[in-house]
């Protein structure tokens, strides 16, 4: 896929400029009356994932701000393909939105030869949330730190297990990259969704898992699982004693992700401007709640968004290809 196509919708000055202007007569009647009925936010991942958590926080805040209902619809299947395709083919009237991030807007184009939607089927409303991934282990795992896990994974290939919510998920990609980078062999145990793996992790039926800090934090704080290492450039304020991967001896494996709100391409500039304004306000007011979920508020200048996504696309395409992951 030509990369210029991937970023075409990130660099339209007239549309982007609407994001920072207050509503006025130039926005037209549609923006002044929008929304006049319920707005659906498609989350292409099962409940409990970071996409779902942030989608629901945004939906609740936008409902509060606008006086109209914003609601989450979880559309799962095919990784994130089914829900994302549903959003891509929805009317571009502002009444169907989508939560998007690395999985559906970056990973899929490196994992599949054919994807049932195009990147320019969407226009960004705003990137709002950033979060790291974390490596967790069952609490009674004999290997006490990352160095011991790596040593055992090399000396006893196939003895350790790592859970993930299916091929092509961020968790599976990171697990594969970890094994490639550390020359370990760990048996992958797929689940239908990330949350379903935790009972087995807690009970000791699987050994390890890579997950978003958003999803893992409640289990870590309740001491139901043990943190091994954070896939970030610095330690996390919620888990200050948890070392980063680099500190634990594996430099070069970082996994800091992001989530945003997107609309089908073709939505009117007036409605897009209204959505961007309301979403920026909502995200700013959710800052503390974002931090409590293990992530952080993300606010990029309009002109930097395309560069950021391109760097992410380049990075993860290389990681996925180097790990030899293909799903078709």
C-alpha positions as CSV (number, residue, x, y, z in Angstrom):
1,X,0.0,0.0,0.0
2,X,1.5,3.4,-0.9
3,X,2.3,5.1,2.3
4,X,1.2,8.5,1.0
5,X,-2.3,7.1,0.8
6,X,-2.2,6.1,4.5
7,X,-1.6,9.7,5.6
8,X,-3.6,11.6,3.1
9,X,-6.4,12.3,5.6
10,X,-4.0,13.5,8.3
11,X,-2.8,16.5,6.5
12,X,-5.8,18.4,5.1
13,X,-5.3,21.9,6.4
14,X,-8.9,23.1,6.0
15,X,-10.3,20.2,8.0
16,X,-7.6,20.3,10.6
17,X,-8.0,24.0,11.2
18,X,-11.6,23.4,12.3
19,X,-10.3,21.4,15.3
20,X,-9.0,24.5,17.1
21,X,-11.7,27.0,16.2
22,X,-14.8,27.7,18.4
23,X,-18.1,27.0,16.8
24,X,-19.5,29.9,14.7
25,X,-21.8,30.6,11.9
26,X,-19.2,29.2,9.5
27,X,-19.8,25.7,10.8
28,X,-23.3,25.8,9.4
29,X,-26.6,24.6,10.6
30,X,-25.6,20.9,10.7
31,X,-22.9,21.5,13.2
32,X,-25.1,23.7,15.4
33,X,-27.8,21.0,15.6
34,X,-25.4,18.0,15.7
35,X,-25.9,15.6,17.3
36,X,-29.7,15.5,17.3
37,X,-29.9,11.7,18.1
38,X,-27.7,8.9,19.5
39,X,-24.2,8.5,18.2
40,X,-22.7,5.0,18.0
41,X,-19.0,4.4,18.8
42,X,-17.8,1.1,17.4
43,X,-15.1,-0.6,19.4
44,X,-13.6,-3.5,17.3
45,X,-12.4,-5.4,20.4
46,X,-14.2,-7.2,23.2
47,X,-15.1,-5.5,26.5
48,X,-12.4,-5.0,29.0
49,X,-9.6,-4.1,26.5
50,X,-8.0,-0.6,26.5
51,X,-10.0,0.3,23.4
52,X,-13.2,-0.5,25.2
53,X,-12.3,1.3,28.5
54,X,-11.3,4.5,26.7
55,X,-14.3,4.2,24.3
56,X,-16.7,4.1,27.2
57,X,-15.0,6.9,29.1
58,X,-15.3,9.1,26.0
59,X,-18.9,8.1,25.3
60,X,-19.9,9.0,28.8
61,X,-18.2,12.3,28.7
62,X,-19.5,13.2,25.3
63,X,-23.0,12.3,26.3
64,X,-22.6,14.6,29.3
65,X,-21.3,17.5,27.2
66,X,-23.7,17.3,24.3
67,X,-26.9,16.2,25.9
68,X,-27.2,13.4,23.3
69,X,-26.4,9.7,23.9
70,X,-23.0,8.4,22.7
71,X,-22.9,4.6,23.2
72,X,-20.3,1.9,22.6
73,X,-21.0,-1.1,20.4
74,X,-18.4,-3.9,20.6
75,X,-18.1,-5.4,17.1
76,X,-15.6,-8.2,17.4
77,X,-14.3,-10.8,15.0
78,X,-11.3,-11.4,12.8
79,X,-9.1,-9.6,15.3
80,X,-10.2,-6.0,14.7
81,X,-11.2,-6.5,11.1
82,X,-14.9,-7.0,11.5
83,X,-15.6,-3.9,13.6
84,X,-13.3,-1.7,11.6
85,X,-14.9,-2.7,8.3
86,X,-18.3,-2.0,9.8
87,X,-17.2,1.5,10.7
88,X,-15.6,2.1,7.3
89,X,-18.8,1.3,5.5
90,X,-21.1,3.2,7.8
91,X,-22.7,6.5,6.6
92,X,-20.4,9.4,6.9
93,X,-22.9,11.5,8.9
94,X,-21.2,11.7,12.2
95,X,-23.5,9.2,13.9
96,X,-21.1,6.3,13.6
97,X,-17.6,6.7,15.0
98,X,-14.8,4.3,15.8
99,X,-12.1,3.7,18.4
100,X,-8.9,3.2,16.5
101,X,-5.2,2.5,17.3
102,X,-2.3,0.3,16.4
103,X,-4.2,-2.9,16.0
104,X,-6.7,-1.8,13.4
105,X,-5.0,1.1,11.7
106,X,-1.4,-0.2,11.7
107,X,-0.9,-3.9,12.5
108,X,-3.5,-5.2,10.1
109,X,-1.8,-3.8,7.1
110,X,1.4,-5.6,8.0
111,X,-0.3,-8.8,9.0
112,X,-2.7,-9.3,6.1
113,X,-2.2,-9.1,2.3
114,X,-5.8,-8.1,1.9
115,X,-7.6,-5.9,4.4
116,X,-11.3,-5.2,3.8
117,X,-10.9,-1.5,4.4
118,X,-8.4,1.2,3.5
119,X,-6.7,3.6,5.9
120,X,-8.3,6.6,4.1
121,X,-11.7,5.2,4.8
122,X,-11.3,7.1,8.1
123,X,-10.6,10.6,9.2
124,X,-9.2,11.2,12.7
125,X,-11.2,13.1,15.2
126,X,-8.4,13.1,17.8
127,X,-5.7,10.9,19.3
128,X,-6.5,11.0,23.0
129,X,-4.8,8.2,25.0
130,X,-1.3,6.7,25.2
131,X,-0.4,3.6,27.2
132,X,2.5,1.1,27.6
133,X,2.4,-2.7,27.5
134,X,3.6,-4.7,30.5
135,X,4.9,-8.2,30.9
136,X,3.1,-10.0,33.7
137,X,3.6,-13.5,35.3
138,X,1.7,-15.8,37.5
139,X,2.6,-15.0,41.1
140,X,4.1,-18.4,41.8
141,X,6.3,-18.6,38.8
142,X,9.7,-19.9,40.0
143,X,11.7,-17.5,37.8
144,X,11.8,-14.3,39.8
145,X,12.8,-11.8,37.2
146,X,13.2,-11.2,33.5
147,X,16.8,-12.5,33.4
148,X,15.7,-15.8,34.9
149,X,12.7,-16.1,32.6
150,X,15.0,-15.6,29.6
151,X,17.6,-18.1,30.8
152,X,14.9,-20.7,31.4
153,X,13.2,-20.0,28.1
154,X,16.5,-20.7,26.3
155,X,17.6,-23.7,28.4
156,X,14.2,-25.3,28.5
157,X,12.5,-24.4,25.2
158,X,8.7,-25.0,25.2
159,X,8.4,-25.3,29.0
160,X,7.1,-21.7,29.5
161,X,3.7,-20.6,28.2
162,X,2.5,-17.1,27.2
163,X,-1.2,-16.2,26.9
164,X,-2.6,-13.8,24.3
165,X,-6.0,-13.0,22.7
166,X,-5.3,-14.5,19.3
167,X,-3.0,-14.2,16.4
168,X,-2.4,-10.6,15.2
169,X,-3.3,-9.0,18.5
170,X,-0.8,-6.6,20.0
171,X,-0.2,-9.0,22.8
172,X,0.7,-11.8,20.4
173,X,2.9,-9.6,18.3
174,X,4.8,-8.4,21.3
175,X,5.2,-11.9,22.6
176,X,6.6,-13.0,19.2
177,X,9.0,-10.0,19.1
178,X,10.2,-10.8,22.6
179,X,11.0,-14.4,21.7
180,X,12.8,-13.3,18.6
181,X,14.8,-10.7,20.4
182,X,15.7,-12.9,23.4
183,X,16.2,-16.2,21.4
184,X,13.6,-18.0,23.7
185,X,11.0,-20.5,22.8
186,X,7.7,-20.1,24.7
187,X,4.5,-21.9,23.9
188,X,1.7,-19.5,22.9
189,X,-1.7,-20.1,24.4
190,X,-4.4,-18.1,22.5
191,X,-7.7,-17.0,24.1
192,X,-10.7,-15.3,22.6
193,X,-10.0,-12.1,24.4
194,X,-7.3,-10.8,26.8
195,X,-9.5,-10.7,29.9
196,X,-10.3,-14.5,29.5
197,X,-6.6,-15.3,30.1
198,X,-6.4,-13.8,33.6
199,X,-8.3,-16.6,35.5
200,X,-5.8,-19.1,34.1
201,X,-2.8,-16.8,34.8
202,X,-4.0,-16.2,38.3
203,X,-4.6,-20.0,38.8
204,X,-1.2,-20.8,37.5
205,X,-2.3,-22.6,34.4
206,X,-0.3,-20.2,32.1
207,X,2.9,-18.5,33.0
208,X,3.2,-15.2,31.2
209,X,1.3,-12.6,29.3
210,X,2.0,-9.2,27.6
211,X,-0.9,-6.9,28.0
212,X,-1.8,-3.2,28.0
213,X,-1.2,-1.5,31.3
214,X,-4.8,-0.4,31.1
215,X,-6.0,-4.0,31.3
216,X,-3.3,-5.3,33.6
217,X,-3.2,-2.6,36.2
218,X,-6.2,-3.8,38.3
219,X,-4.7,-7.3,38.5
220,X,-1.3,-5.9,39.4
221,X,-2.6,-3.5,42.1
222,X,-4.7,-6.4,43.6
223,X,-1.5,-8.5,43.5
224,X,-3.2,-11.2,41.6
225,X,-0.4,-11.3,39.0
226,X,3.2,-10.3,39.2
227,X,4.7,-7.5,37.1
228,X,7.9,-8.5,35.3
229,X,8.9,-5.5,33.2
230,X,7.3,-2.4,31.6
231,X,7.7,-2.0,27.8
232,X,8.3,1.8,28.0
233,X,11.1,4.3,28.1
234,X,10.6,5.1,31.8
235,X,8.9,3.6,34.8
236,X,5.2,4.0,35.4
237,X,3.9,6.3,38.2
238,X,1.4,3.7,39.2
239,X,4.0,0.9,39.5
240,X,7.3,2.7,40.4
241,X,9.1,-0.4,41.5
242,X,8.5,-2.2,38.1
243,X,11.6,-2.0,35.9
244,X,11.5,-1.2,32.2
245,X,12.5,-3.8,29.7
246,X,15.8,-1.9,29.2
247,X,16.5,-1.8,32.9
248,X,15.7,-5.5,33.2
249,X,18.3,-6.3,30.5
250,X,16.3,-6.2,27.2
251,X,16.9,-2.9,25.4
252,X,15.1,-2.3,22.2
253,X,11.7,-3.8,23.1
254,X,9.3,-0.9,23.7
255,X,5.6,-1.1,23.2
256,X,3.8,2.2,23.9
257,X,0.5,2.4,22.1
258,X,-2.2,4.9,21.5
259,X,-5.9,5.2,21.0
260,X,-8.0,7.7,19.1
261,X,-11.5,8.5,17.9
262,X,-12.2,8.3,14.2
263,X,-15.0,9.0,11.8
264,X,-15.8,7.5,8.4
265,X,-14.2,9.6,5.6
266,X,-16.6,12.0,4.0
267,X,-18.1,13.4,7.2
268,X,-18.8,17.1,6.7
269,X,-16.1,19.5,7.8
270,X,-18.7,21.2,10.0
271,X,-19.6,18.0,11.9
272,X,-15.9,17.0,12.1
273,X,-15.0,20.3,13.6
274,X,-17.7,20.0,16.2
275,X,-16.6,16.4,17.0
276,X,-13.0,17.5,17.3
277,X,-13.9,20.4,19.6
278,X,-16.0,18.3,21.9
279,X,-13.5,15.4,21.9
280,X,-10.6,17.7,22.9
281,X,-12.7,19.0,25.8
282,X,-13.7,15.6,26.8
283,X,-10.2,14.1,26.7
284,X,-8.8,17.0,28.7
285,X,-11.4,16.5,31.4
286,X,-10.7,12.8,31.5
287,X,-7.0,13.3,32.2
288,X,-7.1,12.1,35.7
289,X,-9.2,9.1,34.8
290,X,-6.9,8.2,32.0
291,X,-4.0,8.2,34.4
292,X,-5.9,6.1,36.9
293,X,-6.3,3.5,34.1
294,X,-2.6,3.2,33.6
295,X,-2.3,5.5,30.6
296,X,-2.0,9.2,29.9
297,X,-3.8,12.0,28.0
298,X,-2.4,12.3,24.5
299,X,-2.6,15.7,22.7
300,X,-0.6,16.1,19.4
301,X,-0.5,19.3,17.4
302,X,-2.4,18.7,14.1
303,X,0.8,19.1,12.1
304,X,2.6,16.4,14.0
305,X,0.0,13.7,13.8
306,X,0.9,12.4,10.3
307,X,4.6,12.2,11.2
308,X,3.8,10.3,14.4
309,X,1.6,7.7,12.7
310,X,4.2,7.2,9.9
311,X,6.9,6.5,12.5
312,X,4.6,4.0,14.2
313,X,3.7,2.3,10.9
314,X,7.4,2.0,10.0
315,X,8.4,0.7,13.4
316,X,5.7,-1.9,13.7
317,X,5.8,-3.1,10.1
318,X,9.5,-3.8,10.7
319,X,8.8,-5.6,14.1
320,X,6.0,-7.7,12.6
321,X,8.1,-8.7,9.5
322,X,11.2,-9.4,11.6
323,X,9.1,-11.7,13.8
324,X,7.8,-13.5,10.8
325,X,4.1,-13.0,11.6
326,X,1.6,-13.3,8.8
327,X,-2.1,-14.1,9.0
328,X,-2.9,-15.0,5.4
